[in-house]
Amino acid sequence: MWISGLLISTAVVWALAYRGAGTGVWIAAFAAALAVFTVGSDVAWYIATPAWVLSAIVVFLLGVPSIRRRHVTAPLFRQFRKVMPPISDTEQEAREAGSVWWDAELFTGKPDWHRLLHLPRPHLSQEEQHFLDNETQTLCELLDDWRVTHEDKDLPPEAWQYIKNRGFFGLIIPRDYGGKGFSALAHSEVVMKLASRCITGAVTVMVPNSLGPAKLLLHYGTREQKSHYLPRLARGEEIPCFALTGPDAGSDAGAIPDRGEVCYGEWRGERVLGVCLNWEKRYITLGPVCTLLGLAFRLYDPQHLLGEAEELGITLALVPRDTPGVTIGDRHVTLDIPFQNGPNEGRDVFVPMSQLVGGPEYIGQGWRMLVECLAEGRGISLPALSVGAGKMASRYTGAYAAIRRQFNVPIGRFEGVQEPLARIAALTYQMDAARTLTLGALDIGESPSVISAIVKYHLTEKYRQCINDAMDIQGGSGICLGPANLIGRAYQAIPIAITVEGANILTRSMIIFGQGAVRCHPWVLKEFQAAQDPDRARGLEDFDHAVFGHIGFVFGNVARSLFLGLTRGRLSGKPVKGPTTRYFQQLQWMSAAFALCADVAMMTLGGSLKRKERLSARLGDVLSELYLTSAVLKRYEDTGQAESDLPLVRWACENSLYHIQESLRLLFRNLPFRPLAWLLRLVIFPTGAPYTETNDHVDRDAAQVILRPGDARDRLTRGIFVSDDIRFRQAQIESAFVQAARVAPIEKTMREAKRAGILRGSNFEQQVQEAVAEGVITVTDAAELERMQRLRREVVMVDSFARYGKQSVLSAARPTKPAIYAV
Ligand SMILES: Cc1cc2nc3c(=O)[nH]c(=O)nc-3n(C[C@H](O)[C@H](O)[C@H](O)COP(=O)(O)OP(=O)(O)OC[C@H]3O[C@@H](n4cnc5c(N)ncnc54)[C@H](O)[C@@H]3O)c2cc1C
């Protein structure tokens, strides 16, 4: 009786917590249980009476809002205000920037998959597609990467002109101002395509379209500023840059020492109120060639020309390059990716108030303006560049592995090579899925700052992984730079992508979970806001609502994690039916686990979680993998559940689930409050840790996608630079790749004939002659094999130079005599 009562009570408590029952339901359930306990059993009065009295007190304390607030919430509220971590203004502004979206769903522990699956798939307009197929293709053809990176150390003049004339600097500027008014998707596709051909060109185009004067003016500019500058920027008559970073302010950009003082001065022959600026900046992209500087500085008003306050805060201004006192023009050498980048400084540079972005109204709001614009831009440029590199590696390194032969077989047939090939292909699929999902959000007006930090960090890291793998597969052909090498420069450019727009270590350790925990959690921001409310009574009321909501939320996630852990997610909902059903269910489980761990970490560590960066990073990793896997599943649905994509979907999901599990295990191992860590492990993984690294057959299947021509390969690499013109290396590789697939059965026949002793010749030519003579292959087959030999030769050859130094001259790129291969 006792045991069944206990089991039933546990089941009811579990079910109520799982469903997130409200206070009223809990009280009713509790009263019913007590009634059953006292009336339905022969329990003695001296036990039943205190139980009822105690319960009545608890119900009275928790169930009557005014009593609860005074006796339970108020002490909690005081304690919370005391331990609440101090938040600087810049941090506060960063936290408030942008919006929340699917990241908030993941924080609930029970994401609404239907919401994700019903999001419209972003698509290009006819005009955007036309621009990609024509202007962008032409620009790619103008950008000879070797000439840019090795010979000119700059884009060729005709490419600069084409960029300006064809509106590449005005992709985000609305048509009313003479720009293209493109969607985030189109902007990303342009950068991605350019990056697959010439990263220098991609960076040159992406900067004016991401954080810079145009974006700032669009959001905050005065009517005059917009109508003066936006058409000039769209037409390329102004080249913009944005100068925030300096020697003393890198990651901690809010610490800029650059100074502006409000004063009167001369501007175009008139004495006007303005700002006298002094600054020292470095690493500024397009700085050396810019005509218009967007400048961030701290504004002071020592003469009180504007009012009482002396320190006015971070402010942004537009400074024409030719303003007296501006020094500009030197260049940094950025790992031989020669986009224009360099330092600049200003000494007593005077600009009028009308040059402040947004005018005097926006004085002191610079930091918020920057982080808001960054929240958006971070989701577009570098993810596009990274996916461009991943797609290029998938298409051309995959092809190389099918063409290049060692030990008489294509190297792509070796399991050791298939492992990195699988990573390249599946990570590219995952990156592209995350890119398009994020762009879809941006194009429906969201500005998800946590998600844009996730894609910035993870896509640049996956770019690093893909290109490192590609370098290993390409061997010497990846290392020897020259016109024939497609990936060497992508390898050199990795640290640039990693460092800019929020260096990756910082983004992982501080931003993703740090910002996510406050912005996306259903209750934490409400608790913070209530605690900061200057109206104490209203604050207490809001806090009461938030804190009890939060407690219910934690119980719900404990119940969900344990239930999903025991069933390994099997009994959770099935938003789709098919081969990906289990992945949805497992993500449901991991999402509940994440929500619970996030709360436990925040509750036990409070403000010190900010300093425990590695714990924060691991929680951020879990959140990120949940997002990336959601994107993969969404893409699979959006592309009509294409069966040929399944190997990539499988690899990406299994890899992410394994990483989620490992991040959680490392979190458990490092949480300072040990008993809680053990309990967490027990609740989340009650039957042990189920995930492992991907199996060999999963790797093999994923690798096959890029080792043969096919629709999955074409879908995976869609949108990068390809050409049929044999002058381009891309076309040479493609042609050899197609031929390799064509002759594969003939080569197999030849191998079998050799094993059977029919072919005894010591080299390729002899063996082909024998095979034709013996009727093993036809004359046409022999011609195909010979063509393959020629094409293969072209692809495996690397460049060499007569001199290597000051006057490097390309002399003999390729020997003319074909080598002799045995089959
Ligand atoms: C090629 C290039 C182009 C750029 N273009 C521009 C531009 O156009 N305009 C502009 O204003 N700036 C630009 N930048 C500057 C860029 O945004 C900064 O480089 C970046 O903010 C990092 O600053 P830093 O290089 O001084 O590194 P530091 O701030 O010195 O950081 C060094 C390392 O410490 C890590 N780190 C720092 N603080 C923390 C922390 N709290 N927790 C964990 N890790 C931490 C960082 O992640 C990094 O790995 C550019 C930089 C480069 C390299």
The ligand as a Tripos MOL2 file, in Angstrom:
@<TRIPOS>MOLECULE
LIG
   53    58     1     0     0
SMALL
NO_CHARGES

@<TRIPOS>ATOM
      1 C1         42.5340   41.4830  -40.5350 C.3       1 LIG1
      2 C2         41.8010   42.2830  -39.5200 C.ar      1 LIG1
      3 C3         40.8370   43.1880  -39.9170 C.ar      1 LIG1
      4 C4         40.1910   43.9740  -38.9670 C.ar      1 LIG1
      5 N1         39.3140   44.9620  -39.3830 N.ar      1 LIG1
      6 C5         38.8690   45.8620  -38.4610 C.ar      1 LIG1
      7 C6         38.1160   46.9970  -38.8660 C.ar      1 LIG1
      8 O1         37.8230   47.1770  -40.0390 O.2       1 LIG1
      9 N2         37.7390   47.8730  -37.9240 N.ar      1 LIG1
     10 C7         38.0370   47.7070  -36.6010 C.ar      1 LIG1
     11 O2         37.6860   48.5440  -35.7910 O.2       1 LIG1
     12 N3         38.7320   46.6200  -36.1870 N.ar      1 LIG1
     13 C8         39.1570   45.7120  -37.0830 C.ar      1 LIG1
     14 N4         39.8850   44.6170  -36.6680 N.ar      1 LIG1
     15 C9         40.1170   44.4280  -35.2580 C.3       1 LIG1
     16 C10        39.5070   43.1760  -34.6740 C.3       1 LIG1
     17 O3         38.1430   43.3520  -34.4500 O.3       1 LIG1
     18 C11        40.3140   42.8910  -33.4290 C.3       1 LIG1
     19 O4         41.5130   42.3170  -33.8810 O.3       1 LIG1
     20 C12        39.6590   41.9960  -32.4680 C.3       1 LIG1
     21 O5         38.6600   42.6960  -31.8180 O.3       1 LIG1
     22 C13        40.6350   41.4270  -31.4520 C.3       1 LIG1
     23 O6         41.4910   42.3880  -30.9130 O.3       1 LIG1
     24 P1         43.0780   42.0980  -30.7990 P.3       1 LIG1
     25 O7         43.5360   41.6120  -32.1020 O.co2     1 LIG1
     26 O8         43.7060   43.3050  -30.2390 O.co2     1 LIG1
     27 O9         43.1860   40.8890  -29.7870 O.3       1 LIG1
     28 P2         43.1740   40.9530  -28.1910 P.3       1 LIG1
     29 O10        42.0190   41.7230  -27.7190 O.co2     1 LIG1
     30 O11        44.5140   41.3220  -27.7190 O.co2     1 LIG1
     31 O12        42.8800   39.4260  -27.8420 O.3       1 LIG1
     32 C14        43.8850   38.4200  -27.9330 C.3       1 LIG1
     33 C15        43.2620   37.0690  -27.6030 C.3       1 LIG1
     34 O13        42.7230   37.0840  -26.2850 O.3       1 LIG1
     35 C16        41.3740   36.6460  -26.3100 C.3       1 LIG1
     36 N5         40.6220   37.3370  -25.2700 N.ar      1 LIG1
     37 C17        40.5850   38.6630  -25.0010 C.ar      1 LIG1
     38 N6         39.7840   38.8950  -23.9490 N.ar      1 LIG1
     39 C18        39.2850   37.6970  -23.5570 C.ar      1 LIG1
     40 C19        38.3900   37.2600  -22.5440 C.ar      1 LIG1
     41 N7         37.8160   38.0730  -21.6930 N.pl3     1 LIG1
     42 N8         38.1210   35.9520  -22.4510 N.ar      1 LIG1
     43 C20        38.6810   35.0650  -23.2970 C.ar      1 LIG1
     44 N9         39.5200   35.4200  -24.2710 N.ar      1 LIG1
     45 C21        39.8210   36.7080  -24.3990 C.ar      1 LIG1
     46 C22        40.8710   36.9700  -27.7120 C.3       1 LIG1
     47 O14        39.8120   36.0980  -28.0660 O.3       1 LIG1
     48 C23        42.1140   36.7190  -28.5440 C.3       1 LIG1
     49 O15        42.1850   35.3610  -28.8450 O.3       1 LIG1
     50 C24        40.5040   43.8080  -37.6030 C.ar      1 LIG1
     51 C25        41.4520   42.8510  -37.2110 C.ar      1 LIG1
     52 C26        42.0980   42.1090  -38.1490 C.ar      1 LIG1
     53 C27        43.1370   41.1230  -37.6800 C.3       1 LIG1
@<TRIPOS>BOND
     1     1     2 1
     2     2     3 ar
     3     2    52 ar
     4     3     4 ar
     5     4     5 ar
     6     4    50 ar
     7     5     6 ar
     8     6     7 ar
     9     6    13 1
    10     7     8 2
    11     7     9 ar
    12     9    10 ar
    13    10    11 2
    14    10    12 ar
    15    12    13 ar
    16    13    14 ar
    17    14    15 1
    18    14    50 ar
    19    15    16 1
    20    16    17 1
    21    16    18 1
    22    18    19 1
    23    18    20 1
    24    20    21 1
    25    20    22 1
    26    22    23 1
    27    23    24 1
    28    24    25 2
    29    24    26 1
    30    24    27 1
    31    27    28 1
    32    28    29 2
    33    28    30 1
    34    28    31 1
    35    31    32 1
    36    32    33 1
    37    33    34 1
    38    33    48 1
    39    34    35 1
    40    35    36 1
    41    35    46 1
    42    36    37 ar
    43    36    45 ar
    44    37    38 ar
    45    38    39 ar
    46    39    40 ar
    47    39    45 ar
    48    40    41 1
    49    40    42 ar
    50    42    43 ar
    51    43    44 ar
    52    44    45 ar
    53    46    47 1
    54    46    48 1
    55    48    49 1
    56    50    51 ar
    57    51    52 ar
    58    52    53 1
@<TRIPOS>SUBSTRUCTURE
     1 LIG1         1 GROUP 0 **** ****
